[in-house]
Amino acid sequence: MSTHAIVQQWERELLEKGRGEGVRDVLTRLLRARFGPLDAATESRIAKATVGELERWTERVIVAVGIDDVFKE
């Protein structure tokens, strides 16, 4: 792998990480605003989630009746 390819991969990973942190922050704020304080298990689940999961859960906050509705599979 060339140096240029390594740098490009590193840049993509940084962008993805930054995006994930942003979505993670938005999801956490929405959940707290809608459902109150989050328990440790929910905080941990959010911290370990992929960007795709975070985006899916963020969309579900809009229609969820309860917090369990956000995380159902």
N, C-alpha and C positions, 0 to 999 in steps of 0.2 A: 504494500500500500504506500503510495507516495505521500510526501509531507503535505501537499496540497489537499489530498483526499482525507488525511487525518484531521487537518484543520477544519475542513468542511463538515466532517462528521461531528467533531467537537462543537462547532457552532450550532448544528442542528440539535444536538443534545442539550446545549444550554438554552436554546429557544424553547424546546419542549419542556424543560424543567421550569423555566420562567412562566410559561403558559400554564403549566400544571399548578404552580404556586398561586397564580392569579385566580384560577378557577376554584382551587381549594379554599382560598380566602372568601370568595364570593359565596360559595356553597355554605360554608360555615356561618357567615353573616346572615344569609337568608334563613337557614335552619333555626338559628337563635332568635331571629326576629319573629319567625312564624310559630315556633314550638317551644321557645324558652331555652334555658341552659341545656347543654348537651352532656350526656354521660361519658365516662371514660371510654367505653367500648365504641361509641359512635365517633368520638374524636380519633381514636386509634384506626378505625376503619377508613375514615377520611384521609388520614395521614398516609396510609398504605395503598390507597387507590391509584389506579391508572388515570391518565387524562381522560380516556374514553368513559370510564365509570363516573368520574367527577362531572363530566358534561352531561351524561345521561341523568344522574341524580339531580343536578341543578335544574334541568328541564322539568323533572317530576315535582319539584317543590311547588310549582305553579298550581298543579291540580290535586296535590296530596291532601287528604283529609287528616291524616296523622303521619308522624315521622316514619312509621313502618312502611307506609306507602311509597316513600322516597326510595327505600333500599330493597324493595321486593324484586325478585328475579322472575 
